[in-house]
Amino acid sequence: MIAFLEGGLVEKHPTHVIVDVQGVGYHVNIPLSSYESLEVVDGRVKLLTHLYVREDAMRLYGFSSVAERDLFELLIGVSGIGPPMALTILSGIPIVDFKRLISAEDATGLTRIKGIGQKLAQRLVLEMKDKIGQISPEDFSPDAVGQADPDVLDEAAAALSGLGANPVQARKIVATVLQEMGDDAPIEEVIRRSLKSI
């Protein structure tokens, strides 16, 4: 298995990158979260990878953190979830929030992720609640997202997403605003200030 790739960044798109490793261009599918956090140093990148092999295809998936790759590998082990849906989930919610929803067995909260209906959300909770602790803890340290009031955070982030903001970016911005203003700030003011930050 290919554990990681390190080389020159030839192309960078929200859904994939092309990395030149000693003259060979690798097409690597990535989640939006990796696109936003990918570190490029002197035109070079390092991506953790998962090689997905089927009878008719081999696809390479890349991640900017161990936690992203861990969650991806857990997700594709859930019946009915393939790599494209796993990337959609990683792109649609921060890992810390996904872990919180699974731990709380909040299937309804999971349905806010694009493409996840009630049945799939319930299956995710059922099949992942005992495994979610296996994910690398690097993304779960207390931060602005973890400290914010979940209800205010969810409502304000949903409002921003409805206005066209990326869900992951929206949650990060709202969490930062809540940290500055405090959880008791009026939701309308939180949304207004968050919109200014986008």
C-alpha positions as CSV (number, residue, x, y, z in Angstrom):
1,M,0.0,0.0,0.0
2,I,1.1,3.6,-0.7
3,A,1.3,5.3,2.8
4,F,2.1,8.8,1.6
5,L,3.3,10.8,-1.4
6,E,5.8,13.7,-1.3
7,G,6.6,15.7,-4.4
8,G,5.9,18.8,-6.4
9,L,2.4,20.2,-6.5
10,V,1.4,20.3,-10.2
11,E,-2.3,21.1,-9.8
12,K,-4.6,21.8,-6.9
13,H,-8.4,21.6,-7.0
14,P,-11.1,21.3,-4.3
15,T,-11.6,17.6,-5.2
16,H,-8.1,16.5,-6.2
17,V,-4.5,17.3,-6.6
18,I,-1.8,16.1,-9.0
19,V,1.6,15.5,-7.4
20,D,4.8,15.0,-9.3
21,V,6.9,12.3,-7.6
22,Q,10.2,11.9,-9.5
23,G,8.6,12.5,-12.9
24,V,5.4,10.5,-12.3
25,G,2.2,12.5,-11.9
26,Y,-0.2,11.0,-9.3
27,H,-3.9,12.0,-9.4
28,V,-5.0,12.1,-5.7
29,N,-8.6,12.6,-4.7
30,I,-8.9,14.7,-1.6
31,P,-11.7,16.0,0.7
32,L,-12.3,19.8,0.9
33,S,-10.8,19.8,4.4
34,S,-7.5,18.7,3.0
35,Y,-7.7,21.2,0.2
36,E,-8.1,24.1,2.7
37,S,-5.3,22.9,5.0
38,L,-2.8,21.5,2.6
39,E,0.7,22.9,3.3
40,V,2.7,23.8,0.3
41,V,6.4,24.4,1.0
42,D,8.6,25.6,-1.9
43,G,6.0,24.1,-4.3
44,R,6.1,20.7,-2.6
45,V,3.5,18.8,-0.6
46,K,3.2,15.7,1.5
47,L,0.0,13.8,1.6
48,L,-1.0,10.8,3.6
49,T,-2.7,8.3,1.3
50,H,-5.1,5.4,1.0
51,L,-5.0,3.2,-2.1
52,Y,-8.5,1.9,-2.9
53,V,-8.4,-1.2,-5.2
54,R,-11.3,-2.7,-7.0
55,E,-11.5,-5.2,-9.8
56,D,-11.9,-2.5,-12.4
57,A,-10.1,0.5,-10.9
58,M,-7.3,1.7,-8.5
59,R,-7.8,5.1,-6.9
60,L,-5.6,7.1,-4.6
61,Y,-7.1,9.2,-1.9
62,G,-5.0,11.8,0.0
63,F,-5.3,13.6,3.4
64,S,-3.5,16.3,5.2
65,S,-3.8,14.7,8.6
66,V,-3.7,11.2,10.2
67,A,-7.2,11.8,11.7
68,E,-8.7,12.5,8.2
69,R,-7.2,9.3,6.9
70,D,-8.3,7.3,10.0
71,L,-11.9,8.5,9.6
72,F,-11.9,7.9,5.9
73,E,-10.8,4.3,6.4
74,L,-13.5,3.8,9.1
75,L,-16.2,5.3,6.9
76,I,-15.5,3.0,3.9
77,G,-15.8,0.1,6.3
78,V,-19.5,1.0,6.9
79,S,-21.9,-0.8,4.6
80,G,-23.3,1.4,1.9
81,I,-20.4,4.0,2.1
82,G,-17.8,4.0,-0.6
83,P,-14.9,6.5,-1.0
84,P,-16.9,9.2,-2.8
85,M,-19.4,9.4,0.1
86,A,-16.6,9.2,2.7
87,L,-15.0,12.3,1.0
88,T,-18.4,14.0,1.0
89,I,-18.6,13.5,4.8
90,L,-15.1,14.7,5.4
91,S,-15.8,17.7,3.3
92,G,-19.1,18.5,5.0
93,I,-18.3,18.5,8.7
94,P,-15.2,19.0,10.9
95,I,-13.9,15.8,12.3
96,V,-14.3,17.0,15.9
97,D,-18.1,17.6,15.2
98,F,-18.5,14.3,13.5
99,K,-17.0,12.5,16.5
100,R,-19.2,14.4,18.9
101,L,-22.4,13.5,16.9
102,I,-21.4,9.8,16.7
103,S,-20.5,9.7,20.4
104,A,-23.9,11.3,21.3
105,E,-25.7,8.9,18.9
106,D,-27.2,12.0,17.2
107,A,-28.4,10.6,13.9
108,T,-30.5,13.7,13.2
109,G,-27.4,15.9,13.5
110,L,-25.6,13.7,10.9
111,T,-28.4,14.3,8.4
112,R,-27.2,17.9,8.1
113,I,-24.3,16.6,6.0
114,K,-25.2,16.7,2.3
115,G,-26.2,13.3,0.9
116,I,-26.9,11.6,4.3
117,G,-30.5,10.6,5.0
118,Q,-31.9,9.3,8.2
119,K,-31.3,5.6,7.4
120,L,-27.6,6.1,6.5
121,A,-27.2,8.4,9.6
122,Q,-28.6,5.7,11.9
123,R,-26.3,3.1,10.2
124,L,-23.3,5.4,10.8
125,V,-24.1,5.7,14.5
126,L,-24.7,2.0,14.9
127,E,-21.5,0.8,13.1
128,M,-19.2,3.6,14.2
129,K,-20.0,4.4,17.9
130,D,-17.6,1.7,19.2
131,K,-14.9,2.5,16.7
132,I,-14.8,6.3,16.7
133,G,-12.2,6.3,19.5
134,Q,-9.7,4.7,17.0
135,I,-9.3,8.0,15.1
136,S,-6.0,9.8,15.8
137,P,-6.6,12.3,18.6
138,E,-4.7,15.1,16.8
139,D,-7.9,16.9,15.7
140,F,-9.7,16.5,18.9
141,S,-7.8,18.8,21.2
142,P,-10.0,21.5,22.8
143,D,-10.2,24.4,20.4
144,A,-12.7,27.1,19.4
145,V,-15.0,24.6,17.8
146,G,-15.0,22.3,20.8
147,Q,-15.7,25.0,23.3
148,A,-18.5,26.7,21.5
149,D,-22.2,26.1,22.4
150,P,-23.1,23.3,20.0
151,D,-26.7,24.6,19.5
152,V,-25.6,28.2,18.7
153,L,-22.7,26.8,16.6
154,D,-25.0,24.5,14.6
155,E,-27.7,27.1,14.0
156,A,-25.3,29.9,12.9
157,A,-23.2,27.5,10.7
158,A,-26.4,26.2,9.1
159,A,-27.5,29.8,8.3
160,L,-24.1,30.5,6.7
161,S,-24.2,27.3,4.7
162,G,-27.7,28.2,3.5
163,L,-26.2,31.4,2.2
164,G,-23.6,29.5,0.1
165,A,-20.7,29.2,2.6
166,N,-18.7,25.9,2.7
167,P,-19.9,24.0,5.8
168,V,-16.5,23.3,7.2
169,Q,-15.3,26.9,6.8
170,A,-18.6,28.2,8.2
171,R,-18.3,26.2,11.4
172,K,-14.7,27.4,11.9
173,I,-15.6,31.0,11.4
174,V,-18.7,30.8,13.7
175,A,-16.6,29.1,16.4
176,T,-14.0,31.9,16.2
177,V,-16.7,34.6,16.4
178,L,-18.4,32.8,19.4
179,Q,-15.0,32.6,21.1
180,E,-14.7,36.4,20.7
181,M,-18.3,37.3,21.6
182,G,-19.2,34.6,24.1
183,D,-21.9,32.0,23.8
184,D,-24.6,34.3,25.1
185,A,-24.2,36.7,22.1
186,P,-27.4,37.1,20.0
187,I,-27.5,34.5,17.2
188,E,-28.3,37.3,14.6
189,E,-25.2,39.2,15.6
190,V,-23.1,36.0,15.5
191,I,-24.3,35.3,11.9
192,R,-23.8,39.0,10.8
193,R,-20.2,39.1,12.1
194,S,-19.4,35.7,10.7
195,L,-20.6,36.8,7.3
196,K,-18.2,39.7,7.4
197,S,-15.3,37.2,8.0
198,I,-16.1,35.1,5.0
